[in-house]
Amino acid sequence: MTTRSEPGEGVVSDPVTLLYSEVEEELRAAVRGLLADRCPPAAVLRRIESEPDRRELLNSVNSVNSVYDLDLWKTLAGEIGVAGLLIPEQYGGAGASASEAAVVLEELGRGVAPVPFFTSSVLATRALLPTGSESGGALLEELAEGRKTAALAVPFAASPYRAGAAVRLEDGRLTGTVGGVAGADVADVLLVPVDGRLHAVEGGALVQVVPSLDQTRPVATVTFDGAEARDVGACDLAEVLRFGAGLLASEQLGVAEWCLDTTLGHVRERHQFARPIGSFQAIKHRLADLWLDVVRARAAARSAATDGSALSVAVAQSWNAGVAVHAAEEALQLHGGIGMTWEHPVHLYLKRAKAAEIALGTPGDHRAALASLVDVPGPE
C-alpha cells in the first residue's frame, strides 16, 4: 500500500499499488496472444531439438546459429514495442515503469520464450539509462527501435551484493575474460562495466557459447583482447543487478504459473481407477499448497516491480526463486511418465527455474541481505 497527500488534506491511503492496471492487462494480452500464435512451448521445444552444435567461437554480432528466435523478437520489439518499454520518450521509448516490463516478463516466463528481452531491454537498458551521455542516448534510441540488442558483460550468476568487474581498461582498450554472460551471442553491443564506468564494445570481442542448463537462454564466455571501447558514462553495477533481480522475480512467477495451470489441466483429464487423478486427496493437497505459494510469489514480484527497494527485491528473490523450482518439480512429477520425457516441454521450465535460481544472486544471498536490512541476526 502507498500513501498520497492532496492539497488541504491529510495523508490518503491508496490500496491499488500491487494491482494490474488496464494498460498492463492490454500489454499482457498482446504479448500472450503473440506467443501463443508464434512461440508456444511445443514450438520452443522443437527449436531446441533442431539447434545445431554451437560450442564454437562466435562473433558478438547476431548469429543465425543462436537458439534465440530473432524473428519473434523483431515483432515483439517493433510491433508491440517491448524493447523500448523502460526507455524515456526522448529517446524513442515508451517511458513506462518497471511494472509494465514485469508483465512482459511474466508472459515470457510462461512461454520460456527464447528472446533477449531480459538481457537487452532490462539489464543492458538499465545500465545505460543513468549515463546521460550523447553516445549512451544514441544507443538507447537504437535499442528502443529494436535495431540493435545489447548485453551486459557480467556473469549471469553475479550477485548485486558482490558486484565486481573482471576486465581491465588500458588506453581505451579492454582486456580480460567474462564467463557466463547471458544474451552475448545475439548482442550487437556489449556493455562492459569497469571501475564505475560503462564501456560499449561493438566488434572486437570473441563470444564462445558454452553448454548451459537452460537451453532457452544461452550463456557465453566473452573474451576481450585489446577490444576498442567507448566510455558511455557512470554505472552503478550493484544497482543494475538489484533492479534486474527484482524483475527476474516476475519471470519466475510466469514459470510457476504455467507449471501450476498446466498441471491442473492434466490432473483433470488424466484418469486412474475410473476417476480423474485430481480428485485424489493427496494430489489436491499438493496443488492447494502450490497455489498458495504462487499467490505469494505474485505479491512478492509485484512489490519488487512497483517499489523496487532493496528490501522488496530481497524478499521477492528469497521466495520466488524457490517457488519456480518447486512448481516445475511438482509439474514434472504430477504429469507422471509423460512428464519425464523429452517430448513434454515441462523440462524446459524446470531448467529455466533452476538456472534462474542462481542468477543475479542465489536465494541465500538475498536472505542474508534481507536479514541485514531488517536487522535480524543470522544463525551463528
C-alpha positions in Angstrom: 0.0 0.0 0.0 1.2 3.5 -0.8 0.2 6.9 0.5 -0.5 10.2 -1.2 -1.4 13.6 0.0 -3.6 16.2 -1.6 -3.7 20.0 -1.1 -5.5 20.8 2.1 -5.9 17.2 3.0 -4.1 14.7 5.2 -2.4 11.5 4.0 -4.8 9.3 2.0 -4.3 5.6 1.6 -4.0 4.3 -2.0 -4.6 0.5 -1.9 -4.0 -0.3 -5.6 -0.2 -0.5 -5.7 0.0 -4.2 -6.4 -3.0 -4.4 -8.8 -2.5 -4.7 -12.6 -3.6 -1.6 -14.5 -5.7 -1.7 -17.6 -2.7 -0.7 -19.7 -0.7 -3.6 -18.2 -3.5 -6.1 -18.9 -3.7 -4.9 -22.5 0.1 -5.3 -22.8 -0.2 -8.8 -21.3 -2.9 -9.8 -23.8 -0.8 -8.6 -26.7 2.3 -10.5 -25.6 0.4 -13.6 -24.7 -1.5 -13.7 -27.9 1.7 -13.3 -30.0 3.5 -16.0 -28.1 0.5 -18.4 -28.3 0.5 -17.9 -32.1 4.2 -17.8 -32.8 6.0 -19.5 -29.9 4.0 -22.0 -27.9 6.1 -24.2 -25.6 5.9 -27.1 -28.1 7.5 -24.8 -30.8 10.2 -23.8 -28.3 10.9 -27.5 -27.7 11.2 -28.1 -31.5 13.6 -25.2 -31.8 15.8 -26.7 -29.1 15.7 -30.1 -30.8 16.8 -28.6 -34.1 19.5 -26.5 -32.5 22.9 -27.1 -34.1 26.1 -27.6 -32.2 27.1 -24.0 -31.2 30.1 -24.7 -29.0 32.4 -22.7 -31.2 33.7 -19.2 -31.3 31.1 -16.7 -32.4 31.4 -13.1 -33.2 29.4 -10.7 -31.0 27.1 -9.8 -33.9 23.8 -11.6 -34.3 24.3 -15.2 -35.3 21.9 -17.4 -37.3 23.1 -20.3 -35.1 21.6 -18.8 -32.0 18.7 -20.6 -30.3 17.0 -17.2 -29.9 14.0 -16.5 -32.1 15.1 -13.2 -33.6 12.0 -13.0 -36.0 9.8 -13.2 -32.9 12.0 -10.6 -31.2 11.6 -8.2 -34.1 7.8 -8.5 -33.8 7.9 -8.0 -30.1 10.3 -5.1 -30.3 8.8 -3.4 -33.4 5.1 -4.0 -33.4 4.4 -4.3 -29.7 7.2 -2.0 -28.6 8.6 -4.0 -25.7 12.2 -3.2 -26.5 11.7 0.4 -25.5 9.4 0.0 -22.5 12.0 1.3 -20.0 13.5 3.9 -22.3 12.3 7.5 -21.9 10.2 9.0 -24.6 13.0 11.5 -25.5 15.0 8.5 -26.8 12.1 7.0 -28.7 11.0 4.7 -25.9 7.6 4.2 -24.1 8.8 5.8 -20.9 7.0 3.0 -19.0 7.7 1.8 -15.5 9.2 -1.4 -14.2 5.6 -2.7 -13.7 4.9 -2.9 -17.4 8.3 -4.6 -18.0 7.4 -7.1 -15.2 4.1 -8.0 -17.0 6.1 -8.8 -20.2 8.5 -10.9 -18.2 5.6 -12.9 -16.7 4.4 -13.8 -20.1 7.8 -14.6 -21.4 8.3 -16.8 -18.4 5.0 -18.6 -19.1 6.3 -19.3 -22.6 10.0 -19.8 -21.8 10.3 -17.6 -24.9 13.8 -17.5 -26.4 14.1 -13.8 -26.9 16.7 -11.3 -25.4 14.2 -9.1 -23.6 15.6 -9.5 -20.2 19.2 -9.3 -21.1 18.9 -6.3 -23.6 15.7 -4.4 -22.6 16.1 -4.8 -18.9 19.7 -5.3 -17.8 21.6 -3.5 -20.6 19.0 -0.7 -20.8 19.0 -0.1 -17.1 22.8 0.2 -17.2 22.6 2.8 -19.9 19.8 4.9 -18.5 21.7 6.9 -15.9 24.7 7.6 -18.1 23.3 10.8 -19.6 25.9 10.8 -22.4 25.3 11.6 -26.0 26.6 8.2 -27.1 24.6 6.5 -24.5 21.5 8.3 -25.7 22.1 7.3 -29.3 22.5 3.7 -28.2 19.2 3.9 -26.3 17.4 5.1 -29.4 18.7 2.1 -31.4 17.6 -0.2 -28.6 14.2 1.4 -28.4 13.6 0.8 -32.1 14.8 -2.8 -31.9 17.5 -2.0 -34.4 20.2 -3.3 -32.0 20.3 -5.5 -29.0 22.8 -5.2 -26.1 24.1 -7.4 -23.3 25.7 -6.5 -20.0 29.0 -8.3 -19.9 28.9 -9.6 -16.4 28.2 -13.2 -15.3 24.5 -14.0 -15.2 25.2 -15.5 -11.8 26.7 -12.3 -10.5 25.3 -11.1 -7.2 24.2 -7.5 -6.6 25.8 -7.8 -3.2 29.3 -8.7 -4.6 29.3 -6.8 -7.8 32.7 -6.5 -9.5 34.5 -6.4 -12.9 36.9 -8.9 -14.3 38.1 -6.8 -17.2 40.9 -4.3 -17.4 40.9 -1.0 -19.3 44.1 0.5 -20.7 44.3 3.3 -23.2 40.7 2.8 -24.3 41.0 -0.9 -24.9 39.6 -3.8 -22.8 41.4 -7.0 -21.8 40.0 -9.9 -19.9 37.5 -12.7 -19.9 34.0 -12.8 -18.5 32.2 -16.1 -18.2 28.5 -17.0 -18.1 27.3 -13.9 -19.9 23.6 -14.2 -21.0 22.5 -12.8 -24.3 26.0 -12.2 -25.6 25.7 -14.4 -28.6 22.9 -12.2 -30.1 24.1 -8.8 -28.8 25.2 -6.1 -31.3 26.7 -4.2 -28.4 28.4 -5.4 -25.3 28.3 -3.1 -22.3 31.2 -3.6 -20.0 31.4 -2.1 -16.5 34.9 -1.2 -15.3 35.7 0.8 -12.2 32.3 2.5 -12.1 32.2 3.4 -15.7 30.3 1.7 -18.6 32.0 1.0 -21.8 30.4 -0.1 -25.1 32.1 -2.6 -27.4 30.8 -3.2 -31.0 33.0 -5.8 -32.5 36.4 -7.0 -31.4 35.1 -9.4 -28.7 35.1 -13.1 -29.0 31.9 -14.8 -27.8 32.0 -18.6 -27.2 28.7 -20.2 -26.3 29.1 -22.8 -23.7 26.8 -25.6 -22.5 24.0 -24.3 -20.3 21.4 -25.9 -18.2 18.7 -23.5 -19.6 18.8 -24.1 -23.3 16.3 -21.3 -23.9 18.8 -18.7 -22.5 22.3 -19.5 -23.7 25.3 -18.2 -21.8 28.7 -17.5 -23.3 32.3 -16.8 -22.4 33.3 -13.3 -23.7 37.0 -12.6 -24.3 38.4 -9.1 -24.8 41.9 -8.9 -26.2 42.5 -5.3 -26.7 39.0 -4.6 -27.9 38.3 -0.9 -28.6 35.7 0.5 -26.2 34.0 3.9 -25.8 33.1 5.3 -22.4 29.3 6.0 -22.2 29.1 7.2 -18.6 28.9 6.2 -15.0 27.5 2.8 -14.0 26.3 1.6 -10.6 26.6 -2.1 -11.3 25.2 -3.2 -8.0 22.1 -1.1 -8.6 21.6 -2.5 -12.1 21.9 -6.1 -10.9 19.5 -5.4 -8.0 17.0 -3.9 -10.4 17.4 -7.0 -12.7 16.9 -9.4 -9.8 13.7 -7.6 -8.8 12.2 -8.1 -12.3 13.6 -11.6 -12.7 11.1 -12.5 -9.9 8.3 -11.7 -12.4 9.7 -14.1 -14.9 10.0 -16.8 -12.2 6.3 -16.1 -11.4 5.4 -16.7 -15.0 7.3 -20.0 -15.0 5.5 -21.1 -11.8 2.0 -20.0 -13.1 2.5 -22.1 -16.3 3.5 -25.1 -14.3 0.5 -24.8 -12.0 -2.0 -24.2 -14.7 -0.7 -27.0 -16.9 -0.7 -29.4 -14.1 -4.2 -28.5 -13.1 -5.3 -29.2 -16.6 -3.5 -32.5 -16.7 -4.9 -33.9 -13.4 -8.5 -33.1 -14.5 -8.1 -35.1 -17.7 -5.8 -38.0 -16.6 -7.9 -40.8 -15.2 -6.9 -43.6 -12.9 -9.3 -46.2 -11.3 -12.1 -44.5 -13.4 -11.5 -41.2 -11.6 -9.6 -38.0 -12.5 -6.4 -38.2 -10.6 -7.1 -34.6 -9.5 -9.9 -35.9 -7.3 -7.4 -37.8 -5.1 -6.9 -36.1 -1.8 -3.1 -36.3 -1.8 -2.9 -34.5 -5.1 -5.5 -31.9 -4.1 -3.4 -31.0 -1.1 -0.2 -30.7 -3.1 -1.8 -28.4 -5.6 -3.5 -26.3 -3.0 -0.2 -25.7 -1.3 1.4 -24.9 -4.7 -1.4 -22.4 -5.5 -0.8 -20.6 -2.2 2.9 -20.5 -3.0 2.2 -18.9 -6.4 -0.2 -16.4 -5.0 2.5 -15.3 -2.5 5.0 -15.2 -5.4 2.8 -12.9 -7.3 2.5 -10.4 -4.4 6.3 -10.5 -3.9 7.0 -10.0 -7.6 4.6 -7.1 -7.9 6.1 -5.5 -4.8 9.6 -5.7 -6.3 8.4 -4.2 -9.6 6.4 -1.3 -8.2 8.6 -0.5 -5.2 12.0 -1.6 -6.3 13.6 -1.1 -2.9 16.4 -3.3 -1.8 14.0 -4.9 0.8 11.4 -5.7 -1.8 13.9 -7.2 -4.2 15.5 -9.3 -1.4 12.0 -10.6 -0.4 11.0 -11.4 -3.9 14.1 -13.3 -4.8 14.2 -15.1 -1.5 10.8 -16.5 -2.2 10.2 -16.6 -6.0 13.3 -18.5 -7.0 12.4 -21.5 -4.9 8.7 -21.4 -5.8 9.5 -21.5 -9.5 11.7 -24.6 -9.0 9.1 -26.3 -6.7 6.3 -25.6 -9.2 8.3 -27.1 -12.0 9.3 -30.2 -10.0 5.6 -30.7 -9.0 4.5 -30.3 -12.6 7.1 -32.9 -13.7 6.1 -35.4 -11.1 2.3 -35.0 -11.3 2.5 -35.4 -15.1 3.7 -38.9 -14.4 5.5 -40.8 -17.2 5.0 -38.2 -19.9 6.5 -35.5 -17.6 9.8 -37.4 -17.5 10.1 -37.4 -21.3 11.9 -35.0 -23.6 8.7 -34.7 -25.7 6.8 -32.8 -23.0 8.0 -29.2 -22.5 7.9 -29.3 -18.7 11.6 -29.9 -18.6 12.2 -26.6 -20.2 10.5 -24.9 -17.3 12.4 -26.9 -14.7 15.7 -25.9 -16.4 14.7 -22.3 -16.7 13.7 -22.2 -13.0 16.9 -23.9 -11.8 19.1 -21.6 -13.9 17.3 -18.5 -12.7 17.6 -19.7 -9.1 21.3 -18.8 -9.2 21.0 -15.8 -11.5 21.7 -12.4 -10.0 22.2 -13.7 -6.6 21.1 -17.0 -5.0 18.2 -17.2 -2.6 20.8 -17.5 0.2 22.4 -14.2 -0.9 19.1 -12.5 -0.8 18.1 -13.9 2.5 21.4 -12.8 4.0 20.8 -9.3 2.6 17.2 -9.4 3.9 18.4 -10.3 7.4 20.8 -7.3 7.3 18.1 -4.9 6.0 15.6 -5.8 8.7 18.3 -6.1 11.4 17.7 -9.7 12.1 20.9 -11.6 13.1 21.6 -14.8 11.2 22.5 -18.1 12.7 25.9 -18.4 14.2 
